[in-house]
Amino acid sequence: MAGIQTMPRRRALLVANGGLSKQELTRLEGKQFDLIVAADGGADSLIHTDYSPNLIVGDLDSVSSAARQAISLENIIHRPSQELNDLEKALIECRNRSIHHITIVGAFARRLDHTLNNFSVLCKYDQEFDLTLYDAWTEIFIVRDKWQCEAQKGQVISLIPIEASTTVITKGLKYPLQSETLRMGYREGCSNEATGGTVTVSVSDGILLIFLHDC
């Protein structure tokens, strides 16, 4: 009997409208995507790069005419609702197109209120997609249970809680946490350091943002 065939996991690059740094572009080198989606004005960040959007999604209040002209009209998707921001509209479009993994850039810059709002949006979808989040200096993870990575000695790792309470156990960090509570307005875990090798963070409740800084 023939083996069960599994569908390939489709990958997308999502470019938000927070500005795209040279460092973020460097992180994308060598990566392959089935779909490149620009959230509204994120399309302008891709002009003069090697990445051309397949889709532009949003209320279209910030994308330039030059970016519009670089893509066919049927691939510009107008979503005027003000109940959702453009990042969420782009995520929904990825879901409609059966995307499994999304690499997100340009979501954490310019305005702090937009950055915080984007984190809130991403926490609605982190269980639907396998998300890779980059800014200019860090790779960012949304963790609800367990996270693990290989880190160099002294590499900075920050643990920031975004729900009311997060009970955390860590291994491989200079300042370990043993079933301790991190809570916004009470205690955070900013600028911890890897001891070298495997770092493990376990979360028994809540949602934790982990920022893995470049060496």
N, CA, C and O of each residue as an XYZ file, in Angstrom:
860
protein
N       0.846     -1.194      0.000
C       0.000      0.000      0.000
C       0.878      1.238      0.000
O       1.849      1.318      0.751
N       0.546      2.175     -0.818
C       1.354      3.390     -0.913
C       1.281      4.175      0.381
O       0.251      4.181      1.056
N       2.381      4.840      0.727
C       2.419      5.647      1.932
C       1.533      6.873      1.814
O       1.241      7.336      0.711
N       1.115      7.386      2.933
C       0.275      8.577      2.943
C       1.117      9.786      2.555
O       2.166     10.034      3.150
N       0.664     10.527      1.570
C       1.379     11.713      1.138
C       0.902     12.925      1.933
O      -0.299     13.119      2.121
N       1.837     13.728      2.391
C       1.495     14.936      3.129
C       1.710     16.152      2.235
O       2.649     16.199      1.440
N       0.834     17.121      2.377
C       0.965     18.343      1.604
C       2.170     19.144      2.093
O       2.401     19.229      3.299
N       2.940     19.733      1.176
C       4.077     20.563      1.606
C       3.600     21.755      2.414
O       2.534     22.312      2.149
N       4.389     22.141      3.395
C       4.044     23.278      4.235
C       4.390     24.559      3.497
O       5.553     24.809      3.177
N       3.392     25.352      3.234
C       3.572     26.571      2.455
C       4.082     27.696      3.342
O       3.627     27.874      4.472
N       5.037     28.452      2.807
C       5.721     29.486      3.566
C       5.479     30.851      2.932
O       5.467     30.996      1.710
N       5.284     31.850      3.796
C       5.077     33.212      3.307
C       6.006     34.175      4.021
O       6.382     33.967      5.175
N       6.369     35.234      3.312
C       7.027     36.387      3.903
C       5.977     37.482      4.004
O       5.339     37.829      3.010
N       5.795     38.029      5.208
C       4.834     39.117      5.427
C       5.614     40.358      5.840
O       6.333     40.349      6.840
N       5.467     41.406      5.075
C       6.186     42.656      5.333
C       5.188     43.699      5.811
O       4.341     44.154      5.042
N       5.288     44.076      7.075
C       4.408     45.092      7.643
C       4.956     46.487      7.328
O       6.022     46.633      6.730
N       4.204     47.500      7.743
C       4.532     48.880      7.351
C       5.302     49.627      8.436
O       5.056     50.809      8.675
N       6.240     48.932      9.096
C       7.036     49.588     10.123
C       8.431     49.966      9.667
O       9.250     50.420     10.466
N       8.701     49.782      8.397
C      10.049     50.053      7.894
C      10.884     48.789      7.900
O      10.838     48.014      8.856
N      11.640     48.578      6.845
C      12.445     47.370      6.696
C      13.916     47.742      6.731
O      14.407     48.448      5.850
N      14.615     47.268      7.748
C      16.028     47.621      7.930
C      16.934     46.725      7.090
O      16.523     45.662      6.626
N      18.176     47.174      6.904
C      19.167     46.358      6.196
C      19.414     45.058      6.940
O      19.634     44.017      6.322
N      19.380     45.116      8.287
C      19.598     43.908      9.075
C      18.506     42.877      8.831
O      18.782     41.681      8.738
N      17.256     43.345      8.727
C      16.162     42.410      8.456
C      16.308     41.791      7.068
O      16.063     40.597      6.893
N      16.701     42.587      6.093
C      16.931     42.048      4.754
C      18.020     40.991      4.769
O      17.921     39.976      4.080
N      19.068     41.234      5.562
C      20.151     40.262      5.666
C      19.635     38.946      6.234
O      20.053     37.877      5.789
N      18.741     39.008      7.203
C      18.191     37.791      7.810
C      17.408     36.955      6.797
O      17.283     35.740      6.953
N      16.885     37.604      5.769
C      16.071     36.891      4.787
C      16.891     36.200      3.709
O      16.351     35.406      2.939
N      18.181     36.488      3.641
C      19.015     35.944      2.567
C      19.000     34.418      2.588
O      19.190     33.788      3.629
N      18.771     33.848      1.414
C      18.778     32.399      1.268
C      17.464     31.724      1.598
O      17.329     30.520      1.377
N      16.489     32.451      2.119
C      15.200     31.859      2.462
C      14.272     31.877      1.248
O      14.281     32.819      0.455
N      13.483     30.831      1.122
C      12.557     30.698      0.010
C      11.118     30.813      0.519
O      10.783     30.289      1.582
N      10.290     31.492     -0.237
C       8.899     31.699      0.159
C       7.968     31.359     -0.997
O       8.280     31.622     -2.158
N       6.831     30.776     -0.668
C       5.807     30.491     -1.663
C       4.970     31.719     -1.971
O       4.353     31.812     -3.032
N       4.953     32.663     -1.032
C       4.112     33.845     -1.180
C       4.773     35.001     -0.433
O       5.273     34.825      0.678
N       4.772     36.175     -1.046
C       5.255     37.393     -0.379
C       4.083     38.361     -0.291
O       3.523     38.777     -1.305
N       3.721     38.715      0.953
C       2.553     39.546      1.207
C       3.009     40.845      1.858
O       3.739     40.827      2.849
N       2.583     41.957      1.305
C       2.860     43.257      1.905
C       1.587     43.771      2.558
O       0.526     43.801      1.936
N       1.703     44.178      3.823
C       0.590     44.810      4.515
C       0.619     46.302      4.175
O       1.398     47.067      4.742
N      -0.234     46.694      3.252
C      -0.373     48.085      2.831
C       0.983     48.701      2.477
O       1.644     48.229      1.551
N       1.414     49.751      3.197
C       2.654     50.452      2.875
C       3.910     49.623      3.027
O       4.991     50.081      2.656
N       3.803     48.405      3.566
C       4.956     47.513      3.591
C       5.485     47.229      2.202
O       6.651     46.872      2.033
N       4.621     47.390      1.199
C       5.066     47.169     -0.180
C       6.164     48.138     -0.580
O       7.042     47.793     -1.372
N       6.120     49.352     -0.035
C       7.148     50.342     -0.391
C       8.524     49.963      0.143
O       9.545     50.358     -0.420
N       8.548     49.191      1.236
C       9.830     48.751      1.774
C      10.520     47.748      0.854
O      11.728     47.538      0.962
N       9.762     47.130     -0.049
C      10.320     46.103     -0.925
C      10.806     46.660     -2.264
O      11.460     45.958     -3.036
N      10.480     47.923     -2.531
C      10.996     48.538     -3.759
C      12.522     48.595     -3.691
O      13.089     48.983     -2.670
N      13.174     48.210     -4.775
C      14.646     48.177     -4.870
C      15.254     47.067     -4.013
O      16.431     47.146     -3.662
N      14.481     46.037     -3.669
C      15.034     44.842     -3.031
C      14.822     43.661     -3.973
O      14.239     43.804     -5.048
N      15.299     42.500     -3.556
C      15.109     41.285     -4.356
C      13.760     40.626     -4.101
O      13.478     39.559     -4.646
N      12.926     41.254     -3.277
C      11.642     40.657     -2.903
C      10.504     41.520     -3.437
O      10.320     42.661     -3.015
N       9.749     40.957     -4.367
C       8.599     41.673     -4.924
C       7.328     41.047     -4.354
O       7.195     39.823     -4.364
N       6.396     41.855     -3.860
C       5.190     41.268     -3.264
C       4.303     40.609     -4.311
O       4.123     41.132     -5.411
N       3.757     39.461     -3.953
C       2.723     38.834     -4.771
C       1.359     39.445     -4.488
O       0.477     39.470     -5.347
N       1.204     39.946     -3.244
C      -0.057     40.548     -2.823
C       0.209     41.797     -2.001
O       1.189     41.860     -1.257
N      -0.658     42.786     -2.132
C      -0.712     43.918     -1.220
C      -2.100     43.889     -0.579
O      -3.114     43.874     -1.277
N      -2.133     43.883      0.756
C      -3.394     43.732      1.473
C      -3.527     44.860      2.485
O      -2.560     45.180      3.177
N      -4.706     45.469      2.587
C      -4.932     46.477      3.617
C      -5.970     47.491      3.199
O      -6.672     47.315      2.204
N      -6.058     48.559      3.978
C      -7.009     49.612      3.606
C      -6.437     50.545      2.546
O      -7.134     51.424      2.039
N      -5.144     50.345      2.211
C      -4.477     51.032      1.094
C      -4.367     52.539      1.298
O      -4.382     53.307      0.336
N      -4.257     52.949      2.549
C      -4.127     54.382      2.816
C      -2.682     54.843      2.870
O      -2.423     56.043      2.956
N      -1.727     53.906      2.820
C      -0.325     54.307      2.944
C       0.563     53.791      1.822
O       1.700     54.248      1.697
N       0.095     52.869      1.011
C       0.922     52.345     -0.074
C       1.041     53.391     -1.180
O       0.060     54.054     -1.518
N       2.242     53.540     -1.745
C       2.482     54.560     -2.767
C       1.987     54.102     -4.136
O       1.768     52.914     -4.369
N       1.819     55.049     -5.014
C       1.414     54.710     -6.385
C       2.497     53.890     -7.079
O       2.189     53.034     -7.908
N       3.766     54.146     -6.744
C       4.861     53.378     -7.354
C       4.776     51.908     -6.976
O       4.989     51.035     -7.816
N       4.463     51.632     -5.711
C       4.336     50.244     -5.276
C       3.116     49.589     -5.909
O       3.162     48.414     -6.274
N       2.036     50.330     -6.040
C       0.830     49.790     -6.683
C       1.112     49.410     -8.139
O       0.655     48.373     -8.620
N       1.868     50.261     -8.828
C       2.117     50.038    -10.246
C       3.053     48.854    -10.500
O       3.140     48.354    -11.621
N       3.747     48.414     -9.456
C       4.683     47.307     -9.616
C       4.011     45.945     -9.508
O       4.679     44.917     -9.618
N       2.694     45.922     -9.295
C       1.973     44.672     -9.096
C       0.655     44.758     -9.856
O       0.087     45.842     -9.988
N       0.172     43.642    -10.349
C      -1.081     43.647    -11.105
C      -2.255     44.006    -10.201
O      -2.243     43.707     -9.007
N      -3.255     44.642    -10.770
C      -4.377     45.176    -10.006
C      -5.115     44.091     -9.234
O      -5.565     44.331     -8.113
N      -5.247     42.902     -9.815
C      -6.001     41.841     -9.144
C      -5.298     41.319     -7.893
O      -5.906     40.617     -7.085
N      -4.042     41.654     -7.737
C      -3.288     41.222     -6.554
C      -3.188     42.316     -5.486
O      -2.454     42.174     -4.508
N      -3.923     43.393     -5.683
C      -4.057     44.439     -4.661
C      -5.421     44.250     -4.006
O      -6.459     44.476     -4.628
N      -5.404     43.834     -2.750
C      -6.632     43.414     -2.072
C      -7.046     44.484     -1.071
O      -6.401     44.679     -0.041
N      -8.120     45.162     -1.394
C      -8.591     46.265     -0.556
C      -9.482     45.718      0.556
O     -10.523     45.115      0.297
N      -9.053     45.940      1.803
C      -9.816     45.548      2.982
C     -10.004     46.803      3.831
O      -9.143     47.109      4.655
N     -11.104     47.539      3.656
C     -11.249     48.850      4.285
C     -11.623     48.835      5.760
O     -11.598     49.886      6.400
N     -11.969     47.684      6.322
C     -12.434     47.642      7.715
C     -11.437     48.299      8.665
O     -10.234     48.050      8.589
N     -11.951     49.141      9.558
C     -11.115     49.784     10.577
C     -11.108     48.997     11.882
O     -10.468     49.410     12.850
N     -11.811     47.867     11.919
C     -11.807     47.008     13.108
C     -10.533     46.177     13.201
O     -10.164     45.713     14.280
N      -9.865     45.992     12.068
C      -8.636     45.199     12.008
C      -7.524     46.067     11.451
O      -7.756     46.889     10.565
N      -6.293     45.883     11.975
C      -5.194     46.620     11.356
C      -4.674     45.846     10.144
O      -5.086     44.712      9.901
N      -3.771     46.464      9.391
C      -3.337     45.864      8.128
C      -2.552     44.581      8.334
O      -2.609     43.686      7.491
N      -1.815     44.469      9.444
C      -1.104     43.228      9.724
C      -2.098     42.073      9.860
O      -1.893     40.998      9.295
N      -3.172     42.305     10.613
C      -4.155     41.232     10.798
C      -4.848     40.891      9.483
O      -5.118     39.721      9.214
N      -5.136     41.887      8.670
C      -5.746     41.610      7.363
C      -4.824     40.740      6.513
O      -5.289     39.843      5.809
N      -3.519     41.003      6.577
C      -2.560     40.196      5.819
C      -2.475     38.776      6.371
O      -2.355     37.821      5.604
N      -2.537     38.629      7.697
C      -2.532     37.291      8.296
C      -3.760     36.494      7.866
O      -3.656     35.306      7.558
N      -4.902     37.134      7.844
C      -6.125     36.449      7.417
C      -6.004     36.005      5.958
O      -6.446     34.913      5.601
N      -5.407     36.852      5.115
C      -5.206     36.475      3.715
C      -4.269     35.280      3.597
O      -4.468     34.413      2.747
N      -3.244     35.232      4.452
C      -2.354     34.066      4.471
C      -3.123     32.807      4.861
O      -2.916     31.746      4.271
N      -3.997     32.917      5.835
C      -4.813     31.776      6.246
C      -5.714     31.319      5.103
O      -5.868     30.119      4.874
N      -6.306     32.267      4.388
C      -7.174     31.918      3.269
C      -6.427     31.196      2.159
O      -7.024     30.461      1.373
N      -5.116     31.409      2.099
C      -4.299     30.794      1.043
C      -3.493     29.606      1.555
O      -2.515     29.198      0.928
N      -3.904     29.053      2.693
C      -3.341     27.803      3.239
C      -1.849     27.897      3.522
O      -1.094     26.957      3.274
N      -1.430     29.060      4.052
C      -0.050     29.232      4.469
C       0.126     28.634      5.867
O      -0.746     28.774      6.725
N       1.248     27.975      6.083
C       1.531     27.349      7.384
C       2.578     28.120      8.183
O       2.429     28.306      9.391
N       3.619     28.562      7.519
C       4.723     29.260      8.183
C       4.821     30.676      7.639
O       4.809     30.884      6.426
N       4.918     31.654      8.543
C       5.028     33.053      8.124
C       6.249     33.692      8.780
O       6.392     33.669     10.002
N       7.115     34.254      7.966
C       8.212     35.085      8.454
C       7.759     36.537      8.374
O       7.358     37.010      7.311
N       7.824     37.248      9.511
C       7.301     38.610      9.583
C       8.434     39.592      9.849
O       9.219     39.413     10.780
N       8.512     40.628      9.023
C       9.475     41.709      9.203
C       8.722     43.030      9.083
O       7.613     43.083      8.552
N       9.346     44.092      9.584
C       8.751     45.409      9.462
C       7.595     45.671     10.404
O       6.841     46.622     10.197
N       7.434     44.853     11.436
C       6.279     44.997     12.327
C       6.609     45.711     13.627
O       5.703     46.032     14.396
N       7.898     45.970     13.893
C       8.283     46.441     15.224
C       9.185     47.663     15.144
O      10.309     47.648     15.645
N       8.694     48.710     14.518
C       9.507     49.920     14.372
C       8.597     51.136     14.314
O       7.373     51.023     14.382
N       9.222     52.303     14.187
C       8.535     53.588     14.038
C       7.703     53.928     15.260
O       8.204     54.607     16.156
N       6.446     53.483     15.338
C       5.565     53.916     16.420
C       5.395     52.815     17.467
O       5.081     51.671     17.138
N       5.607     53.181     18.733
C       5.491     52.208     19.810
C       4.069     51.673     19.929
O       3.881     50.487     20.196
N       3.061     52.531     19.735
C       1.685     52.049     19.847
C       1.387     51.005     18.776
O       0.694     50.025     19.046
N       1.907     51.205     17.557
C       1.717     50.211     16.507
C       2.443     48.909     16.856
O       1.922     47.820     16.617
N       3.633     49.024     17.417
C       4.386     47.836     17.795
C       3.626     47.016     18.827
O       3.485     45.803     18.672
N       3.132     47.668     19.883
C       2.386     46.958     20.916
C       1.110     46.357     20.347
O       0.743     45.234     20.691
N       0.438     47.097     19.481
C      -0.775     46.569     18.857
C      -0.467     45.346     17.994
O      -1.236     44.385     17.973
N       0.660     45.387     17.284
C       1.039     44.247     16.451
C       1.326     43.008     17.287
O       0.973     41.898     16.888
N       1.963     43.183     18.442
C       2.180     42.033     19.320
C       0.841     41.442     19.764
O       0.685     40.223     19.818
N      -0.116     42.303     20.078
C      -1.437     41.824     20.467
C      -2.083     41.027     19.336
O      -2.655     39.962     19.568
N      -1.991     41.540     18.125
C      -2.539     40.831     16.967
C      -1.867     39.476     16.784
O      -2.546     38.475     16.552
N      -0.558     39.435     16.886
C       0.170     38.191     16.651
C      -0.190     37.123     17.676
O      -0.151     35.929     17.379
N      -0.541     37.559     18.881
C      -0.944     36.588     19.905
C      -2.324     35.990     19.634
O      -2.727     35.042     20.307
N      -3.043     36.528     18.668
C      -4.285     35.900     18.222
C      -4.011     34.762     17.238
O      -4.840     33.870     17.059
N      -2.832     34.805     16.600
C      -2.581     33.909     15.475
C      -1.383     32.986     15.665
O      -1.104     32.167     14.790
N      -0.672     33.094     16.776
C       0.541     32.282     16.919
C       0.248     30.786     16.996
O       1.137     29.971     16.747
N      -0.987     30.418     17.336
C      -1.341     29.001     17.377
C      -1.903     28.511     16.038
O      -2.084     27.310     15.843
N      -2.176     29.434     15.126
C      -2.613     29.063     13.779
C      -1.444     28.872     12.830
O      -1.488     28.018     11.944
N      -0.388     29.676     13.017
C       0.760     29.653     12.128
C       2.035     29.351     12.918
O       2.112     29.572     14.126
N       3.015     28.846     12.202
C       4.382     28.789     12.724
C       5.029     30.122     12.362
O       5.340     30.369     11.197
N       5.232     30.982     13.365
C       5.680     32.351     13.119
C       7.173     32.506     13.390
O       7.692     32.003     14.387
N       7.852     33.208     12.488
C       9.217     33.676     12.708
C       9.175     35.197     12.652
O       8.769     35.770     11.641
N       9.592     35.854     13.734
C       9.493     37.302     13.843
C      10.891     37.902     13.945
O      11.699     37.463     14.764
N      11.177     38.902     13.116
C      12.476     39.561     13.145
C      12.294     41.065     13.295
O      11.369     41.649     12.731
N      13.193     41.689     14.066
C      13.431     43.117     13.918
C      14.906     43.279     13.565
O      15.559     42.303     13.196
N      15.433     44.479     13.670
C      16.810     44.712     13.233
C      17.835     44.014     14.112
O      18.942     43.726     13.656
N      17.483     43.734     15.380
C      18.474     43.250     16.332
C      18.164     41.882     16.927
O      19.042     41.249     17.514
N      16.926     41.421     16.781
C      16.520     40.214     17.494
C      15.636     39.321     16.637
O      15.025     39.751     15.659
N      15.595     38.044     17.054
C      14.544     37.136     16.621
C      13.598     36.998     17.805
O      14.043     36.823     18.939
N      12.301     37.077     17.547
C      11.308     37.178     18.600
C      10.391     35.965     18.546
O       9.970     35.541     17.470
N      10.086     35.410     19.717
C       9.262     34.219     19.810
C       8.085     34.469     20.747
O       8.236     35.113     21.785
N       6.912     33.956     20.376
C       5.740     33.974     21.243
C       5.620     32.585     21.848
O       5.416     31.606     21.130
N       5.748     32.496     23.178
C       5.853     31.193     23.844
C       4.695     31.016     24.819
O       4.425     31.876     25.658
N       4.016     29.872     24.685
C       2.928     29.518     25.591
C       3.236     28.280     26.416
O       2.564     28.021     27.414
N       4.247     27.506     26.012
C       4.565     26.285     26.751
C       6.070     26.083     26.898
O       6.608     26.265     27.990
N       6.762     25.708     25.814
C       8.199     25.438     25.928
C       8.931     25.981     24.713
O       8.442     25.914     23.586
N      10.119     26.524     24.973
C      10.972     27.078     23.916
C      12.401     26.641     24.177
O      12.834     26.567     25.326
N      13.136     26.350     23.104
C      14.517     25.890     23.245
C      15.344     26.407     22.078
O      14.864     26.484     20.947
N      16.595     26.760     22.365
C      17.496     27.174     21.298
C      18.936     26.913     21.725
O      19.219     26.667     22.897
N      19.829     26.971     20.757
C      21.264     26.915     21.032
C      21.792     28.346     21.016
O      21.609     29.065     20.033
N      22.435     28.753     22.081
C      22.890     30.141     22.209
C      24.351     30.181     22.618
O      24.849     29.273     23.284
N      25.027     31.240     22.213
C      26.415     31.426     22.597
C      26.508     32.010     24.002
O      25.598     32.699     24.464
N      27.597     31.732     24.658
C      27.801     32.263     26.006
C      27.758     33.791     25.971
O      28.434     34.428     25.163
N      26.959     34.357     26.856
C      26.824     35.804     26.929
C      25.765     36.384     26.017
O      25.476     37.578     26.099
N      25.173     35.572     25.147
C      24.132     36.073     24.249
C      22.930     36.529     25.068
O      22.463     35.805     25.947
N      22.435     37.718     24.780
C      21.356     38.308     25.578
C      20.010     37.719     25.163
O      19.680     37.650     23.979
N      19.244     37.298     26.164
C      17.908     36.749     25.957
C      16.975     37.428     26.959
O      17.195     37.353     28.168
N      15.945     38.083     26.456
C      14.991     38.779     27.323
C      13.663     38.041     27.335
O      13.191     37.563     26.303
N      13.071     37.957     28.511
C      11.780     37.298     28.702
C      10.784     38.356     29.173
O      10.915     38.888     30.276
N       9.808     38.654     28.352
C       8.856     39.723     28.661
C       7.439     39.142     28.695
O       6.952     38.656     27.674
N       6.772     39.187     29.853
C       5.403     38.651     29.939
C       4.403     39.645     29.364
O       4.555     40.856     29.524
N       3.388     39.125     28.699
C       2.368     40.022     28.171
C       0.975     39.631     28.637
O      -0.004     40.271     28.252
N       0.867     38.595     29.455
C      -0.398     38.274     30.095
C      -0.263     38.513     31.588
O       0.823     38.829     32.075
N      -1.360     38.363     32.313
C      -1.389     38.741     33.722
C      -0.343     38.005     34.550
O       0.235     38.583     35.471
N      -0.094     36.743     34.232
C       0.866     35.986     35.035
C       1.472     34.891     34.193
O       0.766     34.214     33.446
N       2.790     34.708     34.308
C       3.490     33.665     33.575
C       4.482     33.003     34.516
O       5.425     33.647     34.975
N       4.280     31.722     34.808
C       5.178     30.982     35.687
C       6.250     30.319     34.835
O       5.934     29.538     33.937
N       7.496     30.619     35.105
C       8.583     30.300     34.191
C       9.670     29.477     34.883
O      10.039     29.743     36.027
N      10.178     28.463     34.158
C      11.357     27.707     34.558
C      12.366     27.808     33.419
O      12.016     27.575     32.262
N      13.608     28.153     33.732
C      14.631     28.272     32.692
C      15.828     27.380     33.002
O      16.117     27.076     34.159
N      16.507     26.974     31.951
C      17.790     26.277     32.039
C      18.726     26.913     31.022
O      18.308     27.264     29.918
N      19.978     27.057     31.393
C      20.966     27.601     30.473
C      21.066     29.104     30.480
O      21.683     29.686     29.588
N      20.462     29.759     31.485
C      20.574     31.207     31.606
C      21.373     31.576     32.855
O      21.347     30.869     33.863
N      22.071     32.685     32.764
C      22.916     33.146     33.871
C      22.102     33.388     35.133
O      22.560     33.097     36.237
N      20.898     33.919     34.971
C      20.014     34.181     36.106
C      18.792     33.280     35.962
O      17.802     33.683     35.351
N      18.845     32.059     36.517
C      17.776     31.081     36.291
C      16.487     31.452     37.023
O      16.500     32.129     38.051
N      15.395     30.992     36.467
C      14.085     31.139     37.085
C      13.549     29.742     37.392
O      13.573     28.861     36.532
N      13.071     29.544     38.602
C      12.561     28.252     39.043
C      11.113     28.405     39.493
O      10.834     28.728     40.647
N      10.201     28.166     38.559
C       8.763     28.310     38.839
C       8.454     29.690     39.406
O       7.736     29.826     40.396
N       9.004     30.695     38.767
C       8.826     32.068     39.225
C       7.863     32.815     38.314
O       7.691     32.471     37.144
N       7.246     33.836     38.874
C       6.217     34.574     38.152
C       6.794     35.832     37.527
O       7.440     36.637     38.198
N       6.553     35.989     36.240
C       6.829     37.233     35.533
C       5.472     37.838     35.189
O       4.586     37.163     34.664
N       5.331     39.123     35.496
C       4.048     39.774     35.253
C       4.292     41.235     34.913
O       5.088     41.910     35.565
N       3.605     41.714     33.897
C       3.747     43.105     33.490
C       3.383     44.025     34.653
O       2.329     43.866     35.269
N       4.251     44.980     34.948
C       4.032     45.888     36.061
C       4.478     45.339     37.397
O       4.329     45.992     38.430
N       5.030     44.127     37.376
C       5.472     43.495     38.627
C       6.905     42.994     38.505
O       7.761     43.380     39.302
N       7.176     42.155     37.539
C       8.523     41.630     37.345
C       8.684     41.163     35.902
O       7.812     40.485     35.359
N       9.810     41.531     35.285
C      10.146     41.113     33.933
C      11.467     40.351     33.965
O      12.105     40.222     35.010
N      11.861     39.852     32.799
C      13.116     39.112     32.698
C      14.002     39.661     31.602
O      14.509     38.909     30.770
N      14.191     40.981     31.597
C      14.943     41.629     30.530
C      16.446     41.400     30.689
O      16.965     41.394     31.805
N      17.139     41.211     29.566
C      18.608     41.174     29.499
C      19.232     40.092     30.358
O      20.229     40.335     31.038
N      18.654     38.900     30.334
C      19.341     37.737     30.884
C      20.425     37.315     29.889
O      20.499     37.868     28.791
N      21.257     36.353     30.255
C      22.343     35.935     29.369
C      22.441     34.425     29.325
O      22.252     33.743     30.332
N      22.741     33.911     28.136
C      22.963     32.479     27.987
C      24.311     32.090     28.584
O      25.283     32.840     28.496
N      24.352     30.914     29.187
C      25.613     30.398     29.721
C      26.409     29.644     28.656
O      27.557     29.264     28.883
N      25.794     29.433     27.500
C      26.447     28.726     26.402
C      25.850     27.349     26.220
O      25.803     26.565     27.168
N      25.388     27.038     25.005
C      24.753     25.750     24.743
C      23.246     25.882     24.689
O      22.723     26.896     24.229
N      22.550     24.865     25.155
C      21.095     24.810     25.053
C      20.431     25.673     26.120
O      20.755     25.581     27.304
N      19.510     26.502     25.683
C      18.675     27.294     26.592
C      17.249     26.770     26.472
O      16.730     26.602     25.369
N      16.627     26.516     27.611
C      15.252     26.041     27.647
C      14.422     26.953     28.536
O      14.830     27.298     29.645
N      13.259     27.337     28.041
C      12.315     28.139     28.818
C      10.978     27.414     28.803
O      10.433     27.138     27.733
N      10.447     27.105     29.975
C       9.154     26.439     30.090
C       8.164     27.387     30.747
O       8.476     28.040     31.742
N       6.972     27.453     30.178
C       5.926     28.352     30.648
C       4.709     27.507     31.011
O       4.201     26.767     30.169
N       4.243     27.603     32.232
C       3.103     26.785     32.644
C       1.774     27.496     32.453
O       0.731     26.844     32.401
N       1.790     28.805     32.349
C       0.578     29.562     32.052
C       0.966     30.919     31.499
O       2.084     31.388     31.708
N       0.036     31.550     30.790
C       0.303     32.867     30.235
C       1.040     32.818     28.916
O       1.249     31.751     28.338
N       1.431     33.997     28.448
C       2.161     34.142     27.187
C       3.419     34.955     27.460
O       3.379     35.990     28.125
N       4.534     34.462     26.932
C       5.827     35.105     27.128
C       6.413     35.478     25.771
O       6.399     34.677     24.836
N       6.928     36.704     25.673
C       7.731     37.071     24.509
C       9.192     36.835     24.845
O       9.679     37.284     25.883
N       9.885     36.134     23.968
C      11.316     35.895     24.138
C      12.061     36.601     23.003
O      11.778     36.388     21.824
N      13.011     37.439     23.389
C      13.827     38.190     22.449
C      15.236     37.614     22.467
O      15.956     37.740     23.457
N      15.626     36.978     21.358
C      16.962     36.415     21.207
C      17.801     37.421     20.440
O      17.649     37.585     19.229
N      18.702     38.101     21.173
C      19.493     39.167     20.574
C      20.651     38.602     19.765
O      21.165     37.524     20.066
N      21.053     39.335     18.742
C      22.228     38.961     17.969
C      23.456     38.977     18.868
O      23.534     39.732     19.837
N      24.399     38.136     18.525
C      25.652     38.092     19.304
C      26.494     39.322     18.989
O      27.585     39.479     19.537
